[in-house]
Amino acid sequence: MADPDLARRLGLDYPIVQAPIGSATSPALAAAVSNAGGLGSLALSWRRPDESVAVMAETRRLTSRPFAVNVVLAWPQDVQVSLALDAGAGIVWTFWGDPRPYVRTVHDGGAILMHSVGSVREARSAAAGGVDVLVAQGVEAGGHVRGVDPLRVLLAQILEQVPGVPVVAAGGLADEDDVAAVIAAGASGACLGTRFLCAREANVAPIYQQQIVAAGPGTTVLTRLFNKGWPDAPHRVLRNSTVRAWETAGCPPDGQRPGEYDRVATGSDGRPVERYSDTIPTPDLQGDLEALALYAGEGAARIDRVEAAADLVRRLARPFGRPRASTGETTPGDR
Ligand SMILES: Cc1cc2nc3c(=O)[nH]c(=O)nc-3n(C[C@H](O)[C@H](O)[C@H](O)COP(=O)(O)O)c2cc1C
């Protein structure tokens, strides 16, 4: 059952959630979303511990409002989780693994634990283990995709079969009508990733945003192609030159793919990025950035602009009306 109070419990004006979009997250993005009344997030999985400490401090400097700190459990994350709690993170958000070993630590640290799931089985296990908020990720989602069910189906199943835990909906959401639809379907919040990749504050190279804005219907593909760095994990990307060349070659196996060992891009520190790497085009990379993993959800077809995160949150929040000054409450019907 939907929890209409989730936003209030998390300290938000609106149940609009910026997904942790890997290295594209930035203090500027998370703070802009949180300052606009939504929930911003930082992804720590690919940052060194000193970088994690620095980005959390910078985000805290830019906003006094809550933001979430995310880790992917495909790797051990004890260090990052304890750094997050030491930094006073109020919301820890996990994905891709078993969150139960982290429940006690997160609660003892005074924080709430959110966990993204791709199936009812995962949702049930997380809820029984003490996770506070579930994020139902539909197969339409950009980035790494945990399950196989469309959001509509997964959300309905989790709401029915895993009662008592608020569920935020994610995957393919692009505009305020999508937000209104998932809330009407019983979600306690709406989570958007690809849409926030097109916020000005996102830490991505302009070509990545241009490719999303230019994407038409059916231009994303669910694949395991960009598997260097994170093997055996399905992900949704734009069908770019690397995907097309591989398809044209008859979808050969790893080791025999076109340009398998090409250096596609180079970091400002000289770090090479090979074709089929899981790395996204961030502004510090030089090279053929269009050929890198351009993670994007099915909602990309309906994203038509790059804009300030605050403007985006304001538009997505229209279904909830205007917040009343200082209370964070909203005026229903005020659109
Ligand atoms: C570029 C990109 C990077 C992502 N990185 C992470 C991550 O580090 N941690 C995580 O929990 N989810 C990650 N995700 C998945 C999102 O949390 C979310 O499920 C997804 O973006 C929702 O679908 P949408 O992109 O269609 O809105 C990523 C998604 C994208 C597009």
The ligand as an ORCA input file, in Angstrom:
! r2SCAN-3c Opt
* xyz 0 1
  C      23.960      6.249    -16.128
  C      23.278      5.434    -15.072
  C      24.026      5.001    -13.974
  C      23.419      4.289    -12.942
  N      24.153      3.936    -11.834
  C      23.531      3.413    -10.754
  C      24.234      3.263     -9.521
  O      25.417      3.600     -9.385
  N      23.549      2.744     -8.479
  C      22.219      2.386     -8.553
  O      21.648      1.945     -7.564
  N      21.539      2.509     -9.719
  C      22.151      3.029    -10.800
  N      21.439      3.220    -11.972
  C      20.025      2.786    -12.059
  C      19.099      3.838    -11.437
  O      19.187      3.779    -10.031
  C      17.623      3.654    -11.810
  O      17.176      2.380    -11.486
  C      17.326      3.938    -13.274
  O      18.025      5.063    -13.742
  C      15.818      4.179    -13.468
  O      15.479      4.143    -14.826
  P      15.473      5.437    -15.790
  O      16.920      5.705    -16.094
  O      14.728      4.966    -16.975
  O      14.832      6.569    -15.058
  C      22.031      3.934    -13.028
  C      21.284      4.365    -14.146
  C      21.891      5.116    -15.157
  C      21.053      5.586    -16.325
*
